[in-house]
């Protein structure tokens, strides 16, 4: 399975921007559920960092098996 660095960067940026938008709107709104929405934004931020690392580790594992 070949995963390019461009794919990893696009994956990170897309999820990070989605998380940033969700977190931003949860901070400016005064709803009762703004804390829950902010938590979802925080989880997405962590996921945006974790997922490219996992994909890159999978890429390195597959690369080592081929060689």
CORBELSUL-V377518 format. One record per helix or strand. SS is the DSSP state (alpha for helix, beta for strand). FROM is the first residue (numbers start at 0). LEN is the number of residues. If there is no record, write none. Layout:
BEGIN
ss=SS from=FROM len=LEN
ss=SS from=FROM len=LEN
END
This chain:
BEGIN
ss=alpha from=4 len=24
ss=alpha from=33 len=33
END
